[in-house]
């Protein structure tokens, strides 16, 4: 494992990373290795079938506010542009997170979306969700977590005005690693890396669809403000049938804002409530 760290350090930074503290070098090397391992299938599949892969760009804003010592409210504002499939989607949502203890949280909320399609009917979706977020305690100050959610998707075709319903469960297994020393972990003006995998199970078809792999970096501007850039590789079933195929590159900018002091770590860690 030590040799892998050295390879990652030398090849990706030209040796300059050796000037950093040992703890920082170790954390950065682990993030690089995890990110490469997680993202390798997406890069490999894209190289083989690049013409069939769509690029999507997302901007999301998550404001959080304190309700009680254990209960936090959050908003969700989002914009999606997919030039390959010629649609734009607008997100608006609100929900809450209740912390039973540092390792167990319960999240619930309602996300509303409107998709403006250029070549097909527009869609309106109402999506309530609920599920636990569980953290694995560790001495490294990493956020190792699982977030499993049940979602009820109520989708309206805006041309026919017909509603269709989809029940699904999604389960994200992820890690966030501070790219600094243990003493400075999760403090302002520091970076962190992230990687996760997330399968989605659809009850109506009794199958997994889609399947996502994510990797990215985040920056803690101050105690109330974080910015994240995330790449997602997505596998879906063509026309709703057949095997999972790599179909989407999703590039995302997340902005997280805490409107009150003392809540940032409680709700910011372990990903977000995004689509």
N, C-alpha and C positions, 0 to 999 in steps of 0.2 A: 504493500500500500504506500510506503514511503516513496518508492521509485515512481509510482503514478503521480503523487503530489509534485515531485521534482519535474516530471515531464510536463504536467499542466502548467506549472509555474514558468518554466523556461520557454516553452513553445508559444504560449499565449501572451507573454509579457516581455519577452526578450531578456529575461533575467532581472528586470527592474523590480519585480515583486519581492526579490530577496532583500530589498532595502526596507520592507515593511516589517512590523513586529511579527514574531513567530506565530502568535495566536491568529493574527489577521491573515497571514499567509495560509495557515491551515484551513481556516474557514473559507477563504476564497477558493482554495484548491478543491475543497469538498463541494462547493457550489458548482464549480466548473465541471467536475466529474459527474455530479448528479444531473446537471443540466444537459451535458453531452449524452449521458445514458438515456435520459428521458426523451430528448428531442431527436436522437438518431433515427428512430423509425419514421418520423415525419419527414426529415430531410431525405432519407433514402427513398421513400415512396414518391416524394415530389420529383426527385430526379428521374424516376422511371416513368412518371405519368404527368409531367408538368402542364401539358395543355389542358387537362381536365380539372385543374385545381383553381379555385376561385380565391381572390384576395378580398378581405373584408376589413374595414377600419372602424374602430369604436372609440368613443369618448364618453366617460362616465364620471359622474360627480356623486359622492356619498357624504352628505352632512349628517353628523351624529349629535344628539343632545341628551342630557341627563333628565330622567324622569324621577327615579329614586336611586338609592345607593347601588342597587342591584339591577335595576331596569333602565335600559337605554333605548331611545327611539332613533330611527334612522330614516333618511330619505334617499331616493334613488332617481337621478336624472340621467338620461342616456341618449346618445345619438349614434346610429349605425349607418354606414354607407357601404354598399356592396356594388361597385361599378360593373363587375362581371355579370352578376345576376340582375342588375338594374333595379335595385330597390333601396329604399331608405326606411329605417325604423326609428321611432321615437319612444323612449321609455319614461314612465313616471310611476313611482312606487313609494310606499311607506310601510314601516314595520317596527318591530321591537325585539330586543334581545334581553333575556333574563339570565343572570349569572348565579347559579346555585353555589358554586365555589370556583376557584381558579381553573379547574379542569373540566367543568361541565357547564354548558350554556344551552338555552333553548331559544331558537329563533323562529319568528313567524312574521308574515307580512302579506301584502298584496301588491303585485306588479302589474301595471297596465301598459300595453304596447299598441302602437298603431304603425302598420307597415304600408308604405306607399310604393306599390308595385307599378313598374312601367308597362309590363306586358301581360299582366294578369290582374284579377280583382284585388283591391286593397283588403287588408285584414285588421280586425280589432281583436285584441286578446286580453282577457282578465285571468290573472294567474295567482291565486292564493297559494301560500306554501307554509310548511311548518317542519321543523326538524332539529335534532340536537347537534351541537358542535362539541367534540370531545378533544381534549389536549392531553398529550403524554408528557408528564413531568420529566425533566432531565437536568443535569448539572451544567449544560453548555449554553443555556438560555435560547435554545432553538424552539421554534413553534412547530411541533410535530402534531398533526391533528387529523381528524376525520370529521367531515361535515356531511351528514346524510339528510336529505330533504324529500318530503312528499310534495308534489305539485299537482294541482288540478288546473288544466289548461282549458279554458272556455273560449273558443275561437269563432268569430263571426266573419263570414264572407260578406263584404260590404256591397257586393252586387246583388247577390241572391237574398241577403239578410238572414241566411241560415246559420245556426250555431252548431258547432261540433265540439265534442268533449274528448280530452285525452288525459288519462291518469298516468303519472310516471313517478319513479323514484330515481334520484341522482345521488351518488355518493363520491365525495371528493377526498382523496388521500393525498395529503400535502405536507411540505416542510418549508419553513422560512428560516434562513440562516443569516445572522448578522455578519457583515464583512468588516469586522473590527475586533478589537480586543474584548475579552469577557467583561472588563470593567466598563467599557464604553458602549456595550451592546444596547441597542434600542434607545440611544440618546440622540439629541438633535445634531444635525450635520453629519450623520453617518449613513452608510449604505447597507442594504441587505439583499440577499438573493432568494429566489423562490422557485419551486417546482412542484407539480402535482399531476395526478391522473384522475379522471372522472368518467366512469361509465354511467349511462342513463338507461333505465329499464322501463319500457312501455308496456303497460298492462293490456292495451287493446290489441297489440300484435305479439305479445309474449316474446319479446326479443330486446336485445341491447341496441339502442339507436338514439342519439349518436354516442361516440366515444371521443373524449378529449384528452390531450396532453398539453400541459402549459409549462412555460419557463419564463422568468423575467427578473427584473431588478427593481428595487424601490429605494427612495431617498427620504429620510426623515428631516424635513425642513425645520420644524420646531415641535414643541410638545403637542401641538394641535393640528399639524398639517403634514401629510405624506403624499408623495407622488410615486406612481408605479407605472412601468412600461412592461407589458406582458405579451408574449407571443403564444398563440394557441394553434396547435394542429388538430384538425377535426376529421373524424371518420364518420361517414353516414352511409345509408343504403340507397343506392340509385333507384329513383322512382318508388321508394318505400319497400323494395324487395331486393333479394340477392344478398351477397356478403357485404360486410363493412368495407368501404373503400375510402382512401384519403381524398377528401374533396375540398377542404378549406384551409387557408391561412388566415388567421384572425390576429390583427395587430391592434393593441388596446392601450389607451392611456387612462389610468385611474387617478382620480383626485379625491383624497379623503380629508375631511375637515371636521374637527371636533369643536362644537359650539360652546362646550363647557370644559373646565379643567378636570383632570383626574379620570377621564373615561377612555382615553385614546388606546391604551394597551388592552383594555377589557374588550373592546369591540373591533379594533383595527387588526388584531392578530388573527391569523388563520383564514385569509382570503376575504371575499366579499359576497354580497347577495346577488351578484350579476348573473345575467342570462347564461 
